């Protein structure tokens, strides 16, 4: 068992593990709604849409988190505003913003090659460089996401399964949708330091999607998604240590592999033990 313990004898790997656990919990809470509501494309667009902000922040010499937050906020506002148009579908507006923001980011990076190497860490993550301040920020993010998820649980559930009924019950689905978009934005901004803007999408969606094969209640999906995210973090860090691979990318890849493993095992289970797969609303 030494091969499993040895990596975590180093302090920066220990911090990476704590960061991964915190990110897994945040992504589980928000990723469950992303998967159940079919918001995966929005999550992907948001993660890529942070690139211009990160690049500009690096040029200005300020904290990239600030640039990421501003860029993601602009993306969220754009999605909300353009989605009100009756002539364009939501996926069309998201696709246009996604392409525009990503192109802008690439232009900025290509024009300023002096910080291209540093920007690689922001794009693909540097979980092994996470410090105490980053851990504190992730803990605050988890607390905020948990409180909003708890207070908005009824509205989010109604919005996910029957938006018209949510409106009838006075649950204000428009506000609930805006809050969900805010949670997605917050999660991506807080998590990109660990796995990068281009890889955070995997950790946001894969564990929650894998959990839907085994759990029917929303709360159970969230819990299982968090456990799968933590497992992906643990396995990813161990593999990265022994094989010399990029830690953030290895964690994200492991979470995706866990999804496919869950899908395969679930298919085998249904073949021999047919069960209902309907998600319970309560």
C-alpha positions in Angstrom: 0.0 0.0 0.0 3.0 2.3 0.0 2.3 3.4 -3.5 -1.0 4.8 -2.3 0.4 6.6 0.8 3.7 7.9 -0.4 2.3 10.8 -2.6 0.4 12.2 0.3 3.4 12.4 2.6 4.2 15.6 0.7 2.5 18.8 1.9 1.6 20.2 -1.5 -0.1 16.9 -2.5 -2.0 17.0 0.8 -3.3 20.5 -0.1 -4.1 19.3 -3.6 -6.2 16.5 -2.1 -8.1 18.9 0.2 -8.7 21.3 -2.8 -10.0 18.4 -4.9 -12.4 17.3 -2.2 -13.8 20.8 -1.8 -14.1 21.2 -5.6 -15.8 17.8 -5.8 -18.4 18.9 -3.2 -19.1 22.2 -4.9 -19.3 20.5 -8.4 -21.6 17.8 -7.0 -24.1 20.3 -5.7 -24.2 22.4 -8.8 -23.4 19.6 -11.3 -26.5 17.7 -10.3 -28.8 20.5 -11.4 -26.6 21.0 -14.6 -27.1 17.4 -15.5 -30.8 17.1 -14.6 -31.7 20.4 -16.3 -29.7 19.7 -19.4 -27.4 22.7 -18.9 -24.2 20.9 -19.9 -23.7 23.2 -22.9 -24.0 26.3 -20.7 -21.4 24.9 -18.3 -19.0 24.1 -21.2 -19.5 27.6 -22.7 -19.0 29.3 -19.3 -15.7 27.5 -18.7 -14.3 28.5 -22.1 -15.8 32.0 -21.8 -13.5 32.8 -19.0 -10.4 32.8 -21.2 -10.6 36.5 -22.2 -10.9 37.6 -18.6 -8.0 35.4 -17.5 -5.8 36.7 -20.3 -6.6 40.3 -19.7 -6.0 39.9 -16.0 -2.6 38.4 -16.7 -1.7 41.3 -18.9 -2.8 43.8 -16.3 -0.9 42.0 -13.6 -4.0 41.4 -11.4 -5.4 38.2 -9.9 -6.7 36.0 -12.7 -9.6 35.1 -10.5 -10.9 38.6 -10.9 -10.6 38.4 -14.6 -12.3 35.0 -14.7 -15.2 36.3 -12.5 -15.8 39.3 -14.7 -15.6 37.3 -17.9 -17.9 34.6 -16.6 -20.3 37.2 -15.3 -20.4 38.9 -18.7 -21.0 35.5 -20.3 -23.9 34.8 -17.8 -25.5 38.2 -18.4 -25.2 37.7 -22.2 -26.9 34.3 -22.0 -29.7 35.7 -19.8 -30.3 38.7 -22.1 -30.1 36.9 -25.4 -32.2 34.0 -24.2 -35.2 36.4 -24.0 -35.2 36.7 -27.8 -38.0 34.7 -29.4 -36.2 34.4 -32.7 -33.2 32.6 -31.4 -33.1 29.4 -29.4 -31.0 29.3 -26.2 -28.4 26.9 -27.6 -27.9 29.2 -30.5 -27.2 32.2 -28.3 -25.0 30.2 -26.0 -23.1 28.9 -29.0 -22.6 32.4 -30.4 -21.3 33.8 -27.1 -19.1 30.7 -26.6 -17.5 31.1 -30.0 -17.1 34.9 -29.5 -15.5 34.7 -26.1 -13.2 31.9 -26.9 -12.0 33.6 -30.1 -11.4 36.8 -28.2 -9.4 34.9 -25.6 -7.3 33.2 -28.3 -6.6 36.6 -30.0 -5.4 38.1 -26.7 -3.2 35.1 -26.0 -1.7 35.0 -29.5 -1.0 38.8 -29.4 0.8 38.6 -26.0 3.0 35.5 -26.1 5.0 36.8 -23.1 2.6 35.3 -20.6 1.5 32.3 -22.7 3.4 29.8 -20.5 1.9 31.2 -17.3 -1.6 31.1 -18.9 -1.2 27.4 -19.5 -1.6 26.9 -15.8 -4.8 28.8 -15.8 -6.2 26.9 -18.8 -5.3 23.4 -17.6 -5.0 23.9 -13.8 -2.2 23.6 -11.3 -3.7 21.7 -8.4 -0.2 21.0 -6.9 0.3 24.8 -6.5 -2.8 25.4 -4.5 -2.1 27.4 -1.3 -3.9 28.0 2.0 -5.6 31.1 0.5 -7.1 29.0 -2.3 -8.4 26.4 0.1 -10.1 29.1 2.2 -11.7 30.5 -1.0 -12.9 27.1 -2.0 -14.4 26.5 1.5 -16.2 29.9 1.3 -17.5 28.9 -2.2 -18.8 25.5 -0.8 -20.6 27.3 2.0 -22.3 29.8 -0.3 -23.3 27.1 -2.8 -24.6 24.8 0.0 -26.7 27.6 1.5 -28.2 28.7 -1.9 -28.9 25.1 -2.9 -30.7 24.5 0.4 -32.8 27.6 0.3 -33.6 27.2 -3.4 -34.0 23.5 -3.4 -37.8 23.5 -3.9 -37.6 26.1 -6.7 -34.8 24.4 -8.4 -36.6 21.0 -8.3 -39.8 22.5 -9.7 -37.9 24.4 -12.4 -36.0 21.2 -13.4 -39.0 19.0 -13.9 -41.9 21.3 -14.6 -41.3 25.0 -15.2 -44.9 25.8 -15.8 -45.9 24.2 -12.5 -43.2 26.2 -10.8 -44.7 29.4 -12.2 -48.2 28.3 -11.1 -47.0 27.6 -7.6 -45.4 31.1 -7.4 -41.9 29.8 -7.3 -40.6 32.3 -9.8 -38.8 30.0 -12.3 -37.0 33.0 -13.9 -35.3 33.9 -10.6 -34.5 30.2 -10.0 -32.9 29.9 -13.4 -30.8 33.0 -12.8 -29.7 31.7 -9.4 -28.7 28.4 -11.1 -26.7 30.2 -13.7 -25.0 32.2 -10.9 -24.1 29.0 -9.1 -22.7 27.5 -12.3 -20.6 30.7 -12.8 -19.4 30.7 -9.2 -18.5 27.0 -9.3 -16.5 27.3 -12.5 -14.6 30.4 -11.4 -13.7 28.8 -8.0 -12.7 25.5 -9.6 -10.6 26.5 -12.5 -7.6 27.2 -10.2 -7.6 23.4 -9.5 -8.4 21.8 -12.8 -8.3 24.7 -15.3 -10.9 26.4 -17.4 -10.7 23.7 -20.1 -11.0 20.8 -17.7 -13.4 22.0 -15.0 -16.4 21.0 -17.2 -15.5 17.3 -16.8 -15.5 17.5 -13.0 -18.7 19.5 -13.0 -20.7 17.1 -15.2 -19.1 13.6 -15.1 -19.6 12.6 -11.4 -23.2 13.9 -11.3 -24.0 12.1 -14.6 -22.4 8.9 -13.3 -24.4 9.2 -10.1 -27.7 9.2 -12.0 -27.2 5.6 -12.9 -27.3 4.5 -9.3 -29.5 7.0 -7.4 -33.1 8.2 -7.8 -33.4 11.0 -5.3 -31.8 14.3 -6.0 -30.0 14.5 -2.7 -28.7 11.0 -3.1 -27.3 11.9 -6.6 -25.5 14.9 -5.0 -24.0 12.8 -2.3 -22.9 10.1 -4.7 -21.5 12.7 -7.1 -19.4 14.2 -4.3 -18.0 10.7 -3.4 -17.2 10.0 -7.0 -15.5 13.4 -7.4 -13.4 12.7 -4.3 -12.5 9.3 -5.7 -11.5 10.8 -9.0 -9.3 13.3 -7.1 -7.6 10.6 -5.0 -7.0 8.3 -8.0 -5.9 11.2 -10.2 -3.3 12.5 -7.8 -1.9 9.0 -7.2 -1.7 8.3 -11.0 -0.2 11.7 -11.6 2.5 11.2 -9.0 3.6 7.8 -10.2 3.2 8.4 -14.0 4.3 12.0 -14.1 1.2 13.3 -15.7 -0.6 16.7 -15.3 -2.5 16.4 -12.0 -5.5 18.5 -13.0 -6.0 16.8 -16.4 -5.6 13.3 -14.7 -8.3 14.1 -12.2 -10.7 15.3 -14.9 -9.9 12.3 -17.1 -10.5 9.9 -14.1 -13.9 11.5 -13.4 -14.9 10.9 -17.1 -13.6 7.3 -16.9 -15.7 6.8 -13.8 -18.7 7.9 -15.7 -18.2 5.4 -18.5 -17.5 2.7 -15.9 -20.8 3.6 -14.2 -22.7 3.5 -17.5 -21.2 0.1 -18.3 -22.0 -1.4 -14.9 -25.5 0.1 -15.0 -26.1 -1.5 -18.4 -25.0 -4.9 -17.0 -27.2 -4.5 -14.0 -30.3 -3.6 -16.0 -29.7 -6.6 -18.2 -29.9 -9.0 -15.3 -31.8 -7.0 -12.7 -34.2 -4.6 -14.4 -35.0 -1.6 -12.2 -36.7 1.8 -12.6 -34.4 4.7 -13.4 -36.8 7.6 -13.0 -35.5 10.4 -10.8 -37.7 11.2 -7.8 -38.6 14.9 -7.5 -38.7 15.0 -3.8 
